[in-house]
């Protein structure tokens, strides 16, 4: 007997919260797959456009010197998975291992950074309650006067507030370049076509640098014209306050900001936005 009931897979697909949405993901090359899969699992069509490349610093000298004197530090602060990966890559390259950090307390920002540290057999001594650097300062677990802190960080363009505030509290902060972030040279053809044709519904940003580099890359498509004119109807989704600030300055608006400043938090914010903006 004929039936008008649609096949089950189609029904399931259209009940997913992000079904029918095309989302452009701008995370660093090689770091977007997990987040992209979260969105796909919610029904989205995902196009990856890496707006950031992570590579070695222009010089290892600062980090090498710090590692050679690692026992002189009271704290090691790591604010990203990139910081963890490149710090330990260099530590091992210089024939040291995790035992070299005995006596050095470790503070990290974010659950992903903590997990990245655990993979190397270490647990953070301190994780601030909110996954931003400002929270690390506000809730630091001990008096900082005369504490010596090692801060491996991005070579340029990182936020200066962490060093400034730690120093203001009496700490001696040694900043060293552990990696650098660069703008990719080209745009994947699928992303270029989607932006040109106006089929992108949502663009996600997980850092201020990805906003900055996305805008640089977008000039290859839109020329020097104001980018906010082309993205006026596109939902701009940000992982947190600092990224949102960059979006407002460079793109002109932000529509979604994660409450929890993580990729799962950003996914959840998009799901809630999609549900709330759906026609009744």
Secondary structure, DSSP 8 states (H G I E B T S, - for coil): -------HHHHHHHHSTTTT-EEEE---TTS-HHHHHHHHHTT-EEEE----EEE--S--HHHHHHHHTGGG-SEEEE-SHHHHHHHHHHHHHTT--GGGGTT-EEEESSHHHHHHHHHTT---SEE-SSSSHHHHHHT-SS--TT-EEEEEEESSS--SHHHHHHHHTT-EEEEEEEEEEE--S---HHHHHHHHHT---EEEESSHHHHHHHHHHHHHHHTTS-HHHHSTTSEEEESSHHHHHHHHHHTS---EE-SSSSHHHHHHHHHHHHHHHS--
